[in-house]
């Protein structure tokens, strides 16, 4: 790792499943003489798909870094999974690079994952290069392919080289600016050359002015301006490769080293965004104090927790100390580790642009900023997708109860899209993931830790509230020899706006409830709210006003008033038109336009309310509000409706009143469950 940052290129291979990313990474490694032969996915011998689950399923699940030399430069490449199920590995990997190589299978074209990963790369300020793979595919309609790419990703996407032929007769790629373009490619090359020129000159005012005046621009001037246009997103170049025919691989390597951004710049600005303690944006220079960001966590059977870091500034020697800015803790580290697939080897130091790992630092997380104590900034958080599938989980054997929580949280630490937590409203331990497959694989890893579990559909985190004013009183009186128990509490209830939770008001006058017992009254009501009144869910958005009561000089105590207030609250709720609130999700759905009618009809059947329906190219984008209860299996059902071509995201938006016929079912079930066996 002796190269300066100017000689380093960091790229991530992203794209839909089946786009040939792992196959391409093997070809690049082989061309750079890192490997003596090119591995293949079916033979289960690729450098990046090394995990047992990846070999078994024959597709990438983990984001895996490798490195290779080319033209006196060092290329750090991260091969990422393409399935939406594992996008939680792909998106954080983008935080470690300057360039996303967006792979598109020539035969399959643009899919939902392609669009989503393109947006993720642009949102993080990366240069994007489209790599059209499998040029050897037969029956490719090139014009339709380019049109669909520009329709989905924008007109800035322009081919800058072309295959001399599609299908089995492909033998080379031709630069659109070359002098020796074959006659049958002249027209297409001229069209794309004009498009590329228009995109590139936009990034340079002097070049643009000269172009307007003369109508021409030299290839030399275009070549000089091209890296800046790529960095700023003015152009999204398309290159073509066929690994099977050994076409375009060298050209891609040359493009990466000659035109892709170096670590010192990203999206035309200095480095990755960072802020100081006051929230002010900081310009991080490569020659500043050491700073890095953790973009991946792995748990290795031999070395324990391993944090993958991208170094953004300065340098750090092995066997030194680092500061984790989130906690402020100083941690001693051993060797810095260079990564080549699953292999890790010690290096003496790491500098700006390097991707390295540190082991055995327990309190470290994805997104953490790591410094040497001199850098006073924190890098922008790494975006993570919102999980779509939730399951309640519990240990199969009581002996595993103590192990379940810690092991689940280890898995969650290593996967930004996997969440394990206690659901406050229901008390259940739940796991959340991107899909049923994603959760299944995580639970399979749990089994390898000798922790067996059972899962089920989780309870919906309903809430309870009132829809009108109410009032009641309750007298608690108990006499069983000796000192008795006595308290009387009078309450009024008023509904509060959504989200206000709970308000307690003391309007007692004249000492009808002595001051020392008022806290017990409030405590009794709060504890009842936590347990629920009508269906066992937390009671919210209510103002409880205690305004009168009675006490006994001897028999009254805190316990009596707590019991009386609890029962007075329950009685008051009965008079205040209680309702159940259900969580409503804001849902964004992307599907091919031909499925728009099917999706809108399905949403209506789910009690959904469609907010908007738009079309971008051949993609329909639907926004809706849908009850969470109707979305529990939506990941699987959407795939079924769209033949795997649909995707969605959702997040909690608000709570709304559950229809009375559904509420009645929930209340009846709760009453039945509460009856003695």
N, C-alpha and C positions, 0 to 999 in steps of 0.2 A: 504493500500500500504506500509506495513511495511517490506516486504521481501527485503533482499539484492539482488543485481543484479544477483548473482550466483544462486538464487532460482527462477529466472524469465525465461520463455521461450516465445519468440515472434514468431508466425507462421501466415502465410497467406494461406487460402484455395483458390487455383486458379485452373483453368481448363475450358474446353469447357462448353457451356451451356448444361444442361441435365446430367452433370457428378455427380450430387447429392451433391454439396457442402453445400447448405443451409440445406438439410436434414441431412447431416453428422454433421454440426455444432450444430443442435438441439439435435442429439444423444449424442454428447460430453457434451453439457451443462447439459443434463438430467442425464448422468452417473456421472457427478461431483456434482449432486444434486443442481445445480443452479436453475433448473426449476422442478416443481413437475410433469409435464407431457411433453411429446415430442410434440412440435408443428409440423404442416405439411404445405406445400405450398398450397395445395388445400383448406385447412381450413383457410388460410390467418391469421395464428396466430403464425408465427415464430418470434423469437426475432430479427433476422437480416433483414428480408424482411418486414420492417415496413412502408415504404413509400407507399402512395396511388397508385402511378404508378406501383410499384412492386406488390402490391396486385391485381391490376386490370389485369396486364399482366402475373402474376404468374411466374415471374423469376426476379432474382436480377438485379438491376440497379445501386445501390450504394455500395461502399465498407464500411462495417459496422463492427466496433470493438466490441468484447465482451471479458469477462474474466472469468476464472474458476479456482478453486483450484484442484490440484491432487497430491497426494503423497508428501505433504508438499511443493509443488511448486505452483507458479502462472503461468497459461498459458494465455497470451494475444493472442487472435485469431482475425484475420480480415477475414470476409467472403466477397469475391469479386464477381462481375458479370463475367459470362463466355462468353456472346455473344461478338463478335468482335465489335458490335455497341458501347459497353460500356467499351472497354478495357482501355479508358482514366481514368477510376476509378480504374481498377485493377493494372496497372503498377505502378502508384505512391504509392500504398499501399505496394509494395515490399520494398520501401525505409524505411519502419518502422519496419521491421522484420529481423530475421536471417535465417529463414527457410521458404521455399515455399512447402506446401503440394499440389502437383500437382495431382488432382483427374482425374481419367480416368474411364469412364463407361465401365464395363467389356463387355457389349454387343456392344457398339458403337466403342470402340477402340480409336486410336489416330486420332484427327482431326487437322485442320489448327490452331485453337486457342490453342490447346495443345502445338504444336510445338512453336508457337510464344511466349507463356507465359513461356515455358521452357527456351527459349533463353533469354528472359527478366530477368528471375531470375538468370541465370548464369552470364549475363552481369553485374548484380549488386552485384555479389559475394556471392549469397545466397547458402546455402545448399539446395538441392532439394530432397524431399522424394515423391515417387509416391504412391498414395493411389488408389488401384483398387477397385472401388465401385460397388455395386449391384452384388455381387457374387452370389446372389440368381437367377440371370438371367438364363433362360434355353438356351440350345444349344450354350454354349460358347466353342469355340475351344481354349483351354488354350495355346497350343503350338503356334498357329497362333497369338494369342494376345501378348504373350511375344516376339515373333519374330518381330512383327510389332512395338512394343515399342522400342526394341533395334535397329531396322532399322531406326526409326525416331529420337530417342533421344540418341543413342549411346550404345555401348556394356557395358558401366559402369552401366547401369540399370540392376539390378539383384534382383529377388525375394528373400526375407529373411524369409518370411513365406508363407505358402500355405494353401488354404482351403482344408478341408478333403474331400469336394465334391463340385461340382458346381451345381447350381440350387436349387430347393426346399429342397433337403436333406442336404444342408450345415449346419453344427452344430458348427464348431470351426475352428480356424486356427492353423497350426502346424509350429513351429520354425524349420528352416532347420538345425539348430545346436542341436536340441533336441535329447534326447536319445530314446524317444518312438515314432519314426516316423512310421506310418502305412506302411504295406508292399507295398501297391499300390502307395505310394509316395516316396519310398526309392530311386528309380532311379533318379527321378526328383530332389529330395532333394540333392543327392550326386553331381549331375551336377551343381546345383546352389551354393552348398557349396564350390565347387572348384572355381567357378567364383568369388564368394564373397571373398574367401581367397586371390586369386590373386590380387584383387583390393585393399584390405585392407593393405596387407603387403607392397605394393608399397610406402606407405606414411611414412614408418619407415625403415631407412637403416639397423639398427641392426636386426630388425625382418626379413627383406628381406634376409639378409645374412644368418641368422639362418635357414630360410625356404629353401634356396638353398642348404645348407649343409645337413640338415636332411630330407627335403621333408615333414616336418610336422610343425604344429604350434598349440599350445594349444588353446582351446576355451577361456581360461582366457586372454591370450595374444591378441587374436583377439578382444575380448570384450573391452580391454583397448585401443586398437588402433582404434577401429571402429569410435568413435566420431570425431577423427582427420581426418580420411579418408572421412567421410561424409562432414565435414566442408570444406575440400580442394577440394571436387568434385571428389575424386578418385572413389567413389562409389555413385550410385543413387539407394538407396534401394527401393524395391517395397513391400508394405504391402497390405493386403486384408481386406475388411470390407463388411458386409451386415447389414445395419441399420435395415431392415425389420426382419431379422433373429437374430439380436443382436449378430452378429459374428464379432470378431476382433476389436471392439470399445475399450475395455479395453486395448488390446495389443497396439493399436495406442496411447492411452494416456500414457501408460508406455514408449513407444518408444520416444515420445515427451519429457517427463521429464528426461529420462535417457541418451538419445543419441543425441538429437538435441542441436545445439550450444547455449550457454548462451550469454547474451549481451556483455560480455567482448571480444568476438572474433567473427570474421566473415571472412570466406574464408581463415582461417589460419593467418590472420593479425589483427592488433588491430583496432577494431571499423570500422565505415564508413569513407571513404576517405574524407580528408579535406585539405585545403591549406591555407597558411597565405597570408598577403597582397601582398607579392612578388611572389606568385604562387608556393611557396615551399610546398611540402607535409608535413603535420603535423600528428604526431601520437597522437590520442586523447585517453586518458586513462579514465576509468570509474570514477576514484577518482579525476579527474581534476576539473577545474572550470565548472560551469553549461553551457551546450550547448544542443540544441535540434534542430530538423528540422521539419518544417511544411510539412505534406504529404497529407493533405486534408483540404479543406475549405467547410463549409456548411453554409447555411443561414437559421436560425431558426426563425419561425414566432414570437416567444416570446422573445428570447434573442438576435436576430440579427446575425451578422457574428460570426461564431465559427471556430477557427483554431485548427485542430487536430495535435498534436506534438508527436514525438518520442524523448524521452530524451536519449542522448548518453553519457553524462558525468555529474558528480556533482549532486547537488540537488537544488531545488528551492521551497521556501515556497509560499503559497497562499498570495494574497493581497500584492504584492511587485511590483518591476519594472523589466522590461525586455528590452533588446536592440535588435532591428531588424537590423542585420548587413548590409542588402542591403541598407537601408536608413540612418543608423546611429542614428535613432531616439530612444529615451527612451520612453517606454509606461508603464503606470500604469495598472496593471491587478487586477481583483477581485479574486474570488475563482478559483483554479484549479479544473477541472471537470473530474471525472472518468466516463468512457463510458461503458454502457451496452445496446447495441442496440440503441434505440432512447432515453433511459433514461440517464440523466446526474446528477451526485451527487457530491457535493463538497468534496474535500479532502484537508488535511492540507498542503501537500507537494508532490513533485514528485522527483524521483531519477533515476539514470541511468537504462535503461531498461523499464521504465514506458511509457505507452501511455496515454496521457491526452489531455485535450482541454482547450483553453482560449477563452472567449467571449468578444465581443465588442471592439476588436482591429481592427480598420478600414483599416489601411494601412499595410496589411499583405497578403502574397501570398503563393501559393503552392511552395515549394522548399526553402522558406526563412530559413536562419539560425538565431536562437534566442539564445541569451546569457544573462548572468548577467552583462555584461560589462567587465568581467575579461578575458574571453576566446577570443583569437585573431585569430580566424580561421573561415573559411566558408566551409560548407559541399558541396560535389560535387552536381551539379544540378541533379534534378530528371528527368529521361528521360520521354518524353511525345510523344505519337504517333502523326503523321502528319494527320490532317483532310483530308477526301477524298471527301466530298460532300460540295458544296458551293451554296448558294442561295442568291439572292438579296432580301432585305427586306425593307419595308417602313410601316409606320403606316396606318391603315385603316381609321382612323379619324385624322384630323388635330390637334384636341385637344390633341392627344397622342404624338405629335412630340417631345415635351420636355421630356417626360417620357421614350421614347423608348431607347435612348442611355444609360442612367444610368441603366435601368433595364437589358438591354442586357449585360452590363459589369458586373453586379452582377452575372448573370448566368455564364459568362466566368470566373470570379474569382473562382467559385466553381467547375469548370470542366476543367481540363487541356487540354482536347481534343476538347473543344468548343471555337471557336474564333468569336468575333464580331469586325469588323473594317471597316474603310472607304478604299475602293479600290482606290489607288492613280490614276491609269491610266484611270479609268472610272468614278470616283466620286461617285460610288454607295456605300451604306451601305450594307455589306454582312455578312452573318453568315456561319461558317464552322463547320462541324461535321464529325463523323466517318461514318455515314450512313444517309439515309433519315429518318429512325426510330429515330435515335439519335437526329437529328434536330427537328423532329416532337415533341418529348417529351419535348425538351427545349422550344419550342414555346408554347406548352400546359401550361408549367409553367408560361410563360409570360402572357398568357391569364388569369391565376389566379390572376395576379397582375393588372387585368383590362386594359391590353394593347393589343388591337387587331391589327393584322398585316396582310399584304398580301405579298406573296413571289412569285418569278419568277426566271427563269434561269438568271444568271448574264451575263452581257456583258463580252466577253473575253478581257483581258487587252492587246490588240494589241499595237504595237508601229509602228511609221513611221520612215523611213530613206531614204537615197539616195544610189544608187549603182554606180554612176559615178560622175565625176566633172560637175559642172554647173556654169552658170554666168548670171546675168541680172542686170538691173538698173531700178529705178523707180523715177519719179519726182512727188512730191506732190505739187500742186499749187491750191490755193483757194483764190478768191477775191470776197468779198461780201460787199464792202463799208468799209471804215476805213482801219485799218491794216489787211493785208492779211496773208496767210500762204504759206511758200515756203521751200522746201528741196528736194535735189536730192541725192540718195545713189546708189553707184555701188558696187555689191557684187560678190565674187566668193565662191563657195561651194566645199568642198572636203569631201568624206566619211572618217570616222574614224573607227578604229577597234571596234568590238562589245564590249559594256560596257564602252566605253570612254565618252559617253553622249554628251557633247557639248564643243566646244572650240571657243572662239572669238579672232580674230587677227586684230589688227589695223595696216594697211599698208598705211595709208593716209600720203601723203607728200605734202609740199607746202601750207598747210592750206586750201585745197579745202573743207574740213569740219573742222570748228573751233574746237579746243580741247574741249571746254565746251559742245559740242553736241555729242561727241563720246559715253559717257555713255548712252545717250538717244537712239543712234543707237543700242547698245548692248541690252538695255532693250526691245526695240521693237522686236528684233529677239527672245530673250528669251521668251517673252510673247507669241509670235506666236508659238514657239516650244511647249510650255505648252498646247496650244489649239489644235495643230495639223494643218496640211495643206490639206491633201488629204482625210482623213476619220474621223477627229475629235479625233485622238489619239496622245499622246505625241510624239514629233519629237526628235530623239536621234541620237547619233553617227555621228555628222556632225561638220565640221570646217567651220565657217563663216568668211570670210576675207573681210573686208571693205577696198577698195583701192583708191576710188575716190568719189567725190561728188561736189555739188555746193550749194551755200547758198546766201541769200539776206540780206544785212545789216539791213534792217528794218523788213522784213516779216518772217525771219527764227527764229524758237524757238525750244525748246526741243520737244514739242508736234508734230511739223511738222516733225522733223527728226525721231521720234519714228514711226509715221505713214508711212513715206517713207521707212524706213528700214524693216518694217513689210511686205509691199507690194513687196519690192525688194527681200526679202527672198522667198516669195511665188512664184514670177516669176522665181527666180533662181532654186527653187525645180522642177519646170516644165521642166527645161532643164537638170536635173541631174538624170533621170531615177528613180523616186521615187518608193519605194516598201513598203509593209506592212510586219512587223515582227510579227510572232506568237510565243507564249511561248511553248517550248518543255519540256515535263516532262520526268525525269528518272523514269521508272516504274519497280518495282520488283513484280512478280506475283508467288504465290505458289498455285499449284493445284495438285490433284491426277494425277499420270502419265497418266491415261487413257484419260485425257482431254487435253493432250499436243497439239494434232493436231487441236482440236477445237479452242484452245486459240491462237495458232500461226496464223491460218486462220483469226480469228476475228481481231487480231492486224494488219494484212496486210490490211484488209478492212478499218481500221481506220488510214491509212497512217502511221502506225507504222513501225519502223525499229528495228528488233530483233537483239540484241547485243550478247546474249548468251542463250543457253538452256542446263540446267544440270539436272541430276537426282540424288536425295539422297533417297535411299530406294524406297518407292513407291510414292515419291513426286517429281514433276517436278518444277524446279525453272527457270523462264524465266525473262530475263532482256531486256528492250527495251526502245527506245525513241519514245514517242507518243505525238502528239500535244494536248495541253490542251483542245482545242475545241472538240476533239474526246473522252474526258474522263469525260465529265460532268455527265453522267449517268452510269458510268462504275461500280460503286459499286453495283447497282441493276442488271445490265446486267451480271456481272460476276457471281453473285449468281444464276441467271437463267441458265447460261451456265453450271455451275458445280453442280447444285442441292444443292447450299449452302455450298459446300465444298472448295471453292476457297477463297483466300484472296490476297490483294495487298497493296502495299504502293507506294507512289510517292512523288517526290519533284521537284521543279523547277530546270532545268538543264541549259538551254540556250534559246536564241531566234534565230529563223531562218526565212528565207524569205517564206512568204505565197505564195502558187501557184497562178499564175496570174488569173486563172478563178475564184478562190475563192475571191481574192483581188478585182476583178472587181465588184463582188456582194456586197461587203462591201462598196466600194466607191459609187456605185450607190445608195445604201440605204441611205448613209450619205447625198448625194446630195438631195435625195427626202425629207429626214427629215428636211433639211435646207430651203426648199422652203416655202414661206409664205402660210399660210392656206387659 
